[in-house]
């Protein structure tokens, strides 16, 4: 068993060492790594454009939407062709805050055109409406504050995001391992 572990470690070391000996192979692998990340960014931008929202995918970070949604659930957000109604799950942001909030619409003031309507939200598991989360003096959300409504969700798919936020060293470890695998991969 010890020889097998030593053999695997030696093989990985040899792959990394040979990578740096061949500049051509190193350049190809670095380009492959950038292509991987550029593809992920392009997919995000295409999804943002298609769903007409800056935030097409959101991870629920708290238990404020229990029992329907749990911490770590991922929501797909759509902002096209949909008039917001009472009971819709929306994602909104308040200027000056950098984390979107996922809550349900409870009250709509001035229903009619979307531009004139004002929305009051509340987490399903919260006792009070979200006015304490809004900016000082703000009692309702404008349509501009809302990124869109939830159209689908995947349970617990966002736990990876939560873990890497709670433990930043894990994010760097995973990125390092991914980069190592990309760099040591063969043509």
N, C-alpha and C positions, 0 to 999 in steps of 0.2 A: 504494500500500500504506500509506504514512504517513497519507494522508488518511482511509483506512478505519479505521485504528487510532484516530486522533484523533476520528473520528465516533463510534465505539463508546464511547470514554471520555466524550465529551461527552454521549451519550445516557444512560449510567449516571449521570453527575453530575446531569443534568436530572431523572431519575427520583427520585433521592434528594432533590434540592432541592424538587421538587414535593410529595414525601411530607410534608416538614416544613411546607409551606405549608397543607396541608389536615389539620387536626387530626383530623377524622373518619376520614380514610383511615389516618392513623397509628395511631389507636386500633384500627381494624379489623385492621390488619396485626399489631400487637402481640398482640391477642387470638388471631389465627391462629397466631402463633409459640408462644404458651403452649398452645394446643390441640394443636399438633404434639407438643410435649414431654410433655404430659399423656397423649396417646394412647400414646406409647411406654412411659411408666411404667405405664399401665393394662394394656397388653399383657404387660409383664414380670410384673406382679402376678397376672394371670390365668393365665399359664403356671406361675408359682410355685405357685399354689393347685391347679391341675389336676394337676401332677406331684408335689405334696406335698413340695416342697423349697424352701428359701430361695435356692438357687442352681441354677436350672434350666438355665443355659447357662454353660459354662466354656471358657476359652481355655487351651490348653496353652502354658506359658511357657518350658519347658526341653526338652532332648532326653532326659530321663530315661525316656521311654516308647518310644524308638526300638527297633525299626524299625516297630512297628505305628502309632504316632502320632508326628507331628512337631510341632515348635514352630510355633504358629500354627493348629493344627487346633482346631476348635470341637466340643465334646461337648454332647449333650443329656442331661440327668440326670433320672432318674426314681426316686422314693422310694416308689412305691405297690406293694402286693401282691407284693413281691419279697423273698424271703429271700436274704441275701447268701451266696454260695458261693465256694469257692476258684476262682481265675482270673478272677473278676469285676473289671472296672475300676471303681474307686470314687473318689469325690471326698470328701475329708475335710478337717476343719479342727481345728487344735489351739488351745485357748484361749490368748489372748495373741498369736496370729498373725492377720494380716488377709488372707492369701492362701491360698485353698484349694489342696490338693495332689491331683493325679491320679496314682494308682498302682494296682497290681494286688494283690488279696488273695492271700497265699501260705500263710497258716496260720490256722486257726480253732480257738481253744481253747474248750472247753465248748460244742461244737455242740449245738444243741437249740433252746431258745427264744432269740429275737433279743436279749432283754434280758440274758441271762446270757452270751451268746457274747462272746468277745474276739477281735480281728482283728489280724493282723500283715501289713503291706503292704510292697511293694518295687517300685521302678521297674524296668521290663524291662531298661533299659540300665544300671542301677546294680549294683554288685558286692555290696552288703550290704543287709540289711533296713532299714526306716525307723526303727528304734528311736532313732537319733541325732537324728531330726527331732521325735520326741515330746517332751513335757515331761520335765523331769528326774525320774527315778524311775518314769516311765510306760513299760511294756514292750509294751503292747497298746492298741489302740483299742477304745473302747466303741461301741456302736451309736449313741449320741448324738453321737459325733464325726463320723459319716458322713452326708453330705448325700444320697447315693443312688448308683445305678449308672448307668453309661453305656448308653444305648439306641440312640444314633445319633451320627454325626459328619459334619462337613463339612471337608474338607481345606483348609487355608490361609485359611479365612474369618476367622480371628482376627488376621491379620497387621496389619490396621488398628489393632486395640487395642494390639498390641505396639508399633507405630510411634508411636502417640500417647502411650504410656507412656514409651518411650525418648526421645522428642523432644516434651516438653510444649508447646513453641511451635506444633507442628503441630496439636495439639488446639484451641488458641485460634484459629489461623488458619482451620481448617475450621468451627468454630462461628461465627466472625465472617462467613465467606462465606455459610454457611447462613442466618444471621440477616439478612444483607444481601439475599439472594434472597427470603426470606420477606417482609421489609419492603418491597421494591420490586416485589413481585408485584402484579398487578392483581386487583380484586374478582372 
